């Protein structure tokens, strides 16, 4: 990196960090950091902070916020991104029958209004993560939320199936932009420590909250109004988030320009095109007349795989600044954590969708009763995620990850062994508790692990990897779940759904094995940032060469 001409003048550890001497017009960093993020040969300007100073910086409000209210507005706007995404993903599944009836959609196309949104999100996260690293998290976040407002309204006034499918697909570009930028902003603003743990825990808690809001307003719309109301309500939520972000999120555009990051267009085209074709082939194969033998499925799958192989070559040997730089896979335990969470997130998508199908189709629950039955998932997620923010710096991350992995095995197991006529309290309720323990704990720990392990210049990439891992795995494994469901449908929906839950159990077991053998996560305590650790290594190497 090139040296920034105008920087904060570093202070000795004995001087309070609030007393900072600045030049007249520096590009203010949104990160409260002792050590500069820009490379320089003048190592004498830097020092290693004391443990006491590191502990203090991990707990205080970042200096980019002028008041507690500005920080609260920032956290609310970022958390709204989770709520909005889950709202538009989960809730629409309840509305599919109403939409099918309204537009007389054939059975072969019935799932496209629901899947188009997730498909676009999962395939465009990486390029939008790079754009966030290039131009700043705030601008991508605000543009993404504003884009979602527009296309949610268009979906609400859709006149036919084509218009609805198009609106849902284009709306997916909004979360693809604001999800990686939201993680990037949190990762840049907060240093490792309890404050970062708490904010990331609030962020994680909003996933079940968004899921609950989605099915709640979908159920109310389906029972008392029209499916169109669901989109208008979502647009109002998005508009609130837009205003909050515009007012409270600190700008990082000048800081980002100093990194001189470029877009990898060849890699972007190959990765996005390849993912779209592969995910389409997997998700649509269960509905194709001849399954995998259908020409359109086979051709799109092979073409997608070829494009992804081409992307591997471009990223590894051609691109100047690859979309997925190879060095991130050398971060300790990074591949194992990503692999384990790929399995867990895939199971999450299956659990949320097929548990809804099961309590509706097998247990006969109505829309609002389903909302009530899923309440433990929402309430438990809020409690676990919030409490986790206060203990992640105290309890070993390895113990918490294994605990979450075991819980994630039990949740689908309860549905898989559920006898006919089973009661809600004996099976569904504990399954919801186990599910929220499983996903909320691991989600928070891995988010903190990834954002803390990567330097500031790659925080957009960190957000893209976290969310790509989630949404791609959900789309990928839901496709296989649909294949299993379709193959066993002749035995009745109860047996068919149970077969899918056994598949989810297998995914959870694989994730648990990976965690037990390869994942070792320490306490999320106050520490140096990745940039500061990198600076220390450079200083050590420099001193060694001088000696």
C-alpha positions in Angstrom: 0.0 0.0 0.0 1.1 3.5 -0.6 1.8 5.8 2.3 -1.0 8.2 3.2 0.3 11.8 3.1 -1.9 13.0 5.9 -2.3 10.8 8.9 -3.1 11.1 12.6 0.0 11.8 14.6 0.6 8.8 16.8 0.7 9.4 20.5 2.5 7.6 23.3 0.5 5.2 25.4 0.3 7.6 28.4 -1.6 10.3 26.4 -5.4 9.7 26.2 -6.5 8.7 22.7 -9.2 11.4 22.7 -6.4 14.0 22.5 -5.4 13.5 18.9 -3.4 15.9 16.9 -4.6 16.0 13.3 -3.5 17.8 10.1 -5.9 20.2 8.6 -7.6 17.8 6.1 -6.9 14.2 6.7 -9.2 11.4 5.3 -10.6 10.5 8.7 -10.5 6.8 9.5 -13.7 5.2 10.7 -11.6 2.7 12.7 -10.3 3.5 16.2 -6.8 2.3 15.6 -3.5 2.9 17.3 -1.4 1.6 14.4 -1.7 3.1 10.9 -3.4 1.1 8.2 -0.9 2.3 5.5 2.5 0.9 4.9 5.5 3.0 5.5 9.2 2.4 6.0 9.3 4.7 9.0 8.7 2.2 11.7 9.8 4.6 14.4 6.4 6.2 14.3 4.7 3.1 15.7 4.6 1.4 19.0 3.0 -1.7 20.5 0.1 -0.6 22.8 0.0 -1.9 26.3 -2.5 -4.6 27.3 -4.4 -2.0 29.3 -4.8 0.2 26.3 -5.9 -2.6 24.1 -8.5 -3.6 26.7 -9.8 -0.1 26.9 -10.0 0.4 23.1 -12.0 -2.9 22.8 -14.7 -1.5 25.1 -15.1 2.2 24.4 -17.4 3.8 21.8 -15.5 4.3 18.4 -14.4 7.9 18.0 -16.2 8.1 14.6 -19.5 8.4 16.6 -20.0 11.8 18.2 -22.6 10.6 20.6 -24.3 7.4 21.9 -27.3 8.2 19.7 -25.2 8.2 16.5 -23.9 4.8 17.4 -27.4 3.5 18.2 -28.6 4.8 14.8 -25.7 3.1 13.1 -26.3 -0.3 14.8 -30.1 -0.1 14.1 -29.5 0.6 10.4 -27.0 -2.2 10.1 -29.3 -4.6 11.9 -32.1 -3.7 9.6 -30.2 -5.2 6.8 -30.5 -8.6 8.4 -34.2 -8.1 9.1 -35.0 -7.0 5.6 -33.2 -9.9 3.9 -34.8 -12.6 6.2 -38.2 -10.8 5.8 -38.2 -11.1 2.0 -36.8 -14.6 2.0 -38.8 -16.4 4.7 -42.1 -14.7 4.6 -42.7 -15.0 0.9 -42.8 -18.9 1.2 -46.1 -18.5 3.0 -47.5 -16.4 0.2 -46.6 -18.7 -2.7 -50.1 -20.4 -2.7 -51.8 -16.9 -2.8 -49.6 -15.7 -5.6 -50.0 -18.9 -7.6 -53.8 -18.5 -7.4 -53.7 -14.8 -8.2 -51.7 -15.2 -11.4 -52.7 -18.8 -12.3 -49.0 -19.8 -12.3 -48.4 -23.4 -13.4 -46.9 -25.9 -11.0 -43.6 -26.0 -12.9 -43.0 -22.3 -12.3 -44.6 -21.9 -8.9 -41.3 -21.6 -7.0 -39.6 -19.0 -9.2 -41.1 -16.0 -7.5 -39.6 -17.3 -4.2 -36.3 -18.6 -5.5 -35.4 -15.7 -7.9 -34.7 -13.3 -5.0 -32.3 -15.7 -3.2 -30.6 -16.8 -6.5 -29.6 -13.2 -7.3 -28.4 -12.5 -3.8 -26.2 -15.5 -3.6 -24.6 -14.9 -7.0 -23.8 -11.2 -6.8 -22.5 -10.9 -3.2 -18.8 -11.2 -4.2 -18.7 -8.5 -6.8 -20.7 -6.1 -4.5 -18.2 -6.9 -1.7 -15.4 -5.8 -4.0 -17.3 -2.6 -4.9 -17.7 -1.9 -1.1 -13.9 -2.3 -0.7 -13.4 0.1 -3.7 -15.9 2.9 -3.0 -16.8 2.5 0.7 -19.4 0.6 2.7 -21.8 3.5 3.3 -22.5 4.3 -0.4 -23.1 0.6 -1.2 -25.3 0.1 1.8 -27.5 3.2 1.1 -27.8 2.4 -2.6 -28.7 -1.3 -1.8 -31.4 -0.4 0.6 -32.8 2.3 -1.7 -32.8 -0.2 -4.6 -34.8 -2.7 -2.4 -37.4 0.0 -1.6 -38.1 0.6 -5.3 -38.4 -3.0 -6.4 -40.4 -4.0 -3.4 -43.0 -1.5 -4.4 -42.9 -2.8 -8.0 -43.5 -6.3 -6.7 -46.5 -5.1 -4.8 -48.1 -3.6 -7.9 -47.1 -6.5 -10.2 -49.8 -7.2 -12.9 -48.6 -10.7 -13.9 -46.1 -13.5 -13.1 -43.4 -12.1 -15.4 -43.5 -8.7 -13.7 -43.4 -10.3 -10.2 -40.5 -12.6 -11.1 -38.5 -9.7 -12.6 -39.2 -7.5 -9.6 -38.1 -10.2 -7.2 -34.9 -10.9 -9.1 -34.0 -7.2 -9.4 -34.8 -6.7 -5.7 -32.2 -9.3 -4.9 -29.5 -6.9 -6.0 -30.3 -4.7 -3.0 -29.3 -7.3 -0.3 -26.4 -8.4 -2.5 -25.1 -4.8 -2.1 -26.0 -4.0 1.5 -25.2 -7.4 3.2 -21.4 -7.4 2.6 -21.2 -3.7 3.2 -23.0 -4.0 6.5 -20.5 -6.6 7.8 -17.7 -4.5 6.3 -18.8 -1.4 8.2 -19.1 -3.3 11.5 -15.7 -4.9 11.0 -14.0 -1.6 10.2 -15.7 0.5 13.0 -15.2 -1.9 15.9 -12.0 -3.3 17.2 -11.7 -6.8 18.6 -13.3 -6.9 22.0 -16.6 -7.1 24.0 -18.1 -4.1 22.2 -17.6 -5.7 18.8 -18.9 -9.0 20.1 -22.1 -7.3 21.4 -22.7 -5.4 18.1 -22.2 -8.6 16.0 -24.5 -10.4 18.4 -27.2 -7.8 17.9 -26.7 -8.2 14.2 -27.0 -12.0 14.4 -30.1 -11.7 16.6 -31.9 -9.8 13.9 -31.8 -12.8 11.5 -34.5 -14.7 13.6 -36.2 -11.4 14.1 -36.4 -10.8 10.4 -37.6 -14.4 9.9 -40.4 -13.9 12.4 -41.4 -10.6 10.9 -41.5 -12.2 7.5 -43.8 -15.1 8.4 -45.9 -12.8 10.7 -46.7 -10.2 8.1 -47.0 -12.8 5.4 -49.5 -14.7 7.6 -51.5 -11.5 8.4 -51.5 -10.5 4.7 -52.6 -13.9 3.6 -55.4 -14.1 6.1 -56.7 -10.6 6.4 -55.5 -8.6 3.4 -53.7 -9.3 0.1 -50.3 -10.7 -0.6 -49.4 -7.2 -2.0 -49.6 -5.7 1.5 -46.6 -7.9 2.4 -44.4 -6.1 -0.1 -45.6 -2.6 0.8 -44.8 -3.3 4.5 -41.4 -4.5 3.6 -40.8 -1.3 1.5 -41.7 0.8 4.6 -39.1 -1.2 6.7 -36.5 -0.6 3.9 -37.3 3.1 3.7 -36.7 3.4 7.5 -33.4 1.7 7.1 -32.5 4.0 4.2 -33.0 7.1 6.3 -31.2 5.7 9.4 -28.2 4.7 7.2 -28.1 8.1 5.4 -28.0 9.9 8.7 -25.9 7.7 11.0 -23.4 5.6 9.0 -20.0 7.2 8.9 -18.6 7.8 5.4 -15.5 5.8 4.5 -15.2 6.8 0.8 -12.0 8.8 1.2 -10.4 6.1 3.3 -11.2 3.5 0.7 -9.8 5.4 -2.2 -6.4 5.3 -0.5 -6.3 1.5 -0.8 -6.4 1.7 -4.6 -8.5 -1.5 -5.0 -9.6 -2.4 -8.5 -12.5 -4.5 -9.8 -11.6 -7.9 -11.2 -14.1 -7.9 -14.2 -13.1 -11.2 -15.9 -13.3 -13.1 -12.6 -16.6 -11.4 -11.7 -18.2 -12.3 -15.0 -17.1 -15.9 -14.8 -18.0 -16.4 -11.1 -21.4 -14.8 -11.3 -22.4 -16.5 -14.6 -21.1 -19.9 -13.3 -22.9 -19.6 -10.0 -26.2 -18.6 -11.7 -26.0 -21.6 -14.1 -25.0 -24.2 -11.5 -27.5 -23.0 -8.8 -30.3 -22.9 -11.5 -29.5 -26.4 -12.7 -29.6 -27.8 -9.1 -32.7 -26.0 -8.0 -34.7 -26.6 -11.2 -33.7 -30.3 -11.7 -36.4 -31.6 -9.4 -39.1 -29.9 -11.5 -37.6 -30.7 -14.9 -39.6 -33.4 -16.9 -36.6 -35.8 -17.0 -34.7 -34.5 -14.0 -31.0 -34.4 -14.5 -31.4 -36.0 -17.9 -33.3 -33.0 -19.2 -31.1 -31.2 -21.8 -31.6 -27.7 -20.3 -30.5 -28.9 -16.9 -27.5 -30.8 -18.2 -26.3 -28.1 -20.5 -26.6 -25.3 -17.9 -24.9 -27.3 -15.2 -21.9 -28.3 -17.4 -21.6 -24.7 -18.7 -21.7 -23.4 -15.2 -19.0 -25.8 -14.0 -16.8 -24.8 -16.9 -17.2 -21.2 -16.1 -16.3 -21.7 -12.5 -13.2 -23.7 -13.5 -12.3 -20.8 -15.8 -12.7 -18.5 -12.8 -10.3 -20.6 -10.7 -7.7 -20.2 -13.4 -8.3 -16.4 -13.8 -8.3 -15.8 -10.0 -5.2 -17.9 -9.4 -2.9 -17.0 -12.3 -4.3 -14.0 -14.4 -6.1 -11.4 -12.3 -4.0 -8.5 -10.9 -6.4 -8.1 -7.9 -8.5 -11.3 -7.8 -12.0 -11.2 -6.4 -11.0 -14.1 -4.1 -7.3 -13.7 -3.3 -5.6 -17.0 -2.5 -3.9 -15.6 0.7 -7.2 -15.5 2.6 -7.3 -19.3 2.6 -4.0 -19.3 4.4 -5.6 -17.6 7.4 -5.5 -20.1 10.3 -8.6 -22.4 10.3 -10.3 -20.2 7.7 -11.0 -23.0 5.2 -12.3 -25.3 8.0 -14.6 -22.6 9.4 -16.0 -21.8 6.0 -16.6 -25.5 5.1 -18.3 -26.2 8.4 -20.6 -23.2 8.1 -21.4 -24.1 4.5 -22.9 -27.3 5.8 -24.7 -25.6 8.7 -26.1 -22.8 6.6 -27.4 -25.3 4.0 -29.1 -27.1 6.9 -30.6 -23.8 8.1 -32.3 -23.2 4.8 -33.7 -26.7 4.8 -34.9 -26.5 8.4 -36.7 -23.2 8.0 -38.5 -24.2 4.8 -39.3 -27.8 5.5 -40.3 -27.3 9.1 -42.8 -24.8 7.8 -44.0 -27.4 5.2 -44.2 -30.1 7.9 -46.3 -28.1 10.5 -48.5 -26.9 7.7 -49.0 -30.0 5.6 -48.6 -32.7 8.2 -49.6 -31.1 11.5 -52.3 -28.9 9.9 -51.2 -25.6 11.5 -52.8 -22.4 10.0 -50.7 -19.3 9.0 -51.0 -17.5 12.3 -50.5 -20.7 14.3 -47.3 -21.3 12.4 -46.2 -17.8 13.4 -46.9 -18.7 17.1 -45.1 -22.1 16.8 -42.0 -20.4 15.4 -41.9 -17.8 18.2 -39.3 -19.7 20.2 -36.9 -19.5 17.2 -37.2 -15.7 17.3 -37.3 -15.2 21.1 -34.5 -17.7 21.7 -32.4 -16.2 18.9 -32.7 -12.8 20.4 -31.8 -14.0 23.9 -28.9 -16.3 22.9 -27.4 -13.8 20.5 -27.6 -10.9 23.0 -26.2 -13.0 25.9 -23.5 -14.2 23.6 -22.3 -10.7 23.1 -21.5 -10.5 26.9 -19.7 -13.9 27.2 -17.8 -14.4 23.9 -14.7 -12.9 25.4 -15.0 -15.1 28.5 -15.9 -18.6 27.1 -13.8 -20.5 24.6 -15.1 -20.2 21.0 -14.3 -23.9 20.4 -16.6 -25.1 23.2 -19.4 -22.8 21.9 -19.0 -24.0 18.3 -19.1 -27.7 19.3 -22.2 -27.0 21.5 -23.9 -25.3 18.6 -22.9 -28.2 16.3 -24.5 -30.7 18.6 -27.7 -28.6 18.9 -27.9 -28.3 15.1 -27.9 -32.1 14.8 -30.7 -32.5 17.4 -33.1 -29.9 15.8 -33.8 -31.8 12.5 -33.5 -35.2 14.3 -36.6 -34.3 16.3 -38.6 -33.7 13.1 -37.1 -36.9 11.5 -38.3 -39.1 14.4 -41.5 -37.3 15.1 -44.4 -39.9 15.3 -47.7 -39.3 13.6 -50.0 -37.1 15.8 -47.1 -35.8 17.8 -47.6 -32.8 20.0 -46.0 -29.4 19.5 -44.5 -29.2 23.0 -42.8 -32.6 22.8 -41.1 -32.2 19.4 -41.5 -28.9 17.6 -40.8 -26.6 20.6 -37.5 -28.3 21.6 -36.5 -28.5 17.9 -37.0 -24.7 17.7 -34.8 -24.2 20.8 -32.1 -26.5 19.5 -32.2 -24.7 16.1 -31.7 -21.3 17.6 -28.9 -22.5 19.8 -27.2 -24.1 16.8 -27.3 -21.4 14.3 -27.1 -18.2 16.4 -24.0 -19.2 18.4 -22.1 -20.4 15.4 -23.2 -17.4 13.2 -21.9 -14.9 15.7 -18.6 -16.6 16.4 -17.7 -17.2 12.7 -18.6 -13.6 11.8 -16.3 -12.2 14.5 -13.6 -14.7 13.5 -13.6 -13.9 9.8 -13.8 -10.1 10.2 -11.2 -10.0 12.9 -8.8 -12.3 10.8 -8.8 -10.1 7.7 -7.3 -6.6 7.3 -9.4 -3.5 6.8 -8.8 -3.4 3.0 -10.5 -6.8 2.8 -13.5 -6.2 5.1 -15.9 -5.9 2.1 -14.5 -9.3 1.0 -15.1 -10.6 4.5 -18.8 -9.5 4.4 -19.1 -11.1 0.9 -17.6 -14.4 2.0 -19.8 -14.6 5.1 -23.0 -13.9 3.2 -22.1 -15.8 0.0 -21.3 -18.9 2.2 -24.8 -18.6 3.7 -26.9 -17.9 0.7 -25.1 -20.1 -1.8 -25.2 -23.1 0.6 -28.9 -22.5 1.2 -29.7 -22.4 -2.5 -27.3 -25.3 -3.2 -28.6 -27.7 -0.6 -32.3 -26.7 -1.0 -31.9 -27.9 -4.5 -30.8 -31.3 -3.3 -33.6 -31.3 -0.7 -36.2 -30.7 -3.4 -34.7 -33.6 -5.4 -35.0 -35.9 -2.3 -38.6 -34.6 -1.7 -39.6 -35.2 -5.3 -38.1 -38.7 -5.4 -40.0 -39.7 -2.2 -43.2 -37.8 -2.8 -45.0 -41.0 -3.8 -44.7 -42.3 -0.2 -46.7 -39.3 1.1 -45.6 -35.9 2.2 -44.9 -37.0 5.8 -42.3 -39.6 4.7 -41.0 -37.2 2.0 -40.4 -34.4 4.5 -38.7 -36.8 6.9 -36.3 -37.9 4.2 -35.3 -34.3 3.7 -34.7 -33.9 7.5 -32.4 -37.0 7.5 -30.4 -35.3 4.7 -30.2 -32.2 6.9 -28.9 -34.4 9.8 -26.2 -35.7 7.6 -25.1 -32.1 6.7 -25.1 -31.2 10.4 -23.0 -34.3 11.3 -20.4 -33.4 8.7 -20.2 -29.8 10.0 -19.8 -31.2 13.6 -17.0 -33.5 12.6 -15.1 -30.6 10.9 -15.5 -28.5 14.0 -14.3 -31.2 16.4 -11.2 -32.1 14.3 -10.1 -28.8 12.7 -11.7 -25.8 14.3 -10.1 -24.2 17.4 -11.4 -20.7 18.1 -10.1 -18.8 21.1 -12.0 -16.3 23.2 -13.1 -13.1 21.3 -11.2 -10.9 23.7 -9.7 -7.4 23.2 -6.8 -7.6 20.8 -4.8 -5.9 18.1 -6.6 -5.6 14.8 -5.4 -7.6 11.8 -3.7 -4.5 10.4 -1.9 -3.8 13.6 -0.7 -7.4 13.8 0.5 -7.2 10.2 2.4 -4.0 11.1 4.0 -5.7 14.1 5.2 -8.6 11.8 6.7 -6.0 9.4 8.5 -4.2 12.2 9.9 -7.5 13.5 11.1 -8.5 10.1 12.6 -5.0 9.6 14.4 -5.2 12.9 15.7 -8.7 12.1 17.1 -7.6 8.8 18.8 -4.6 10.5 20.4 -6.9 13.0 
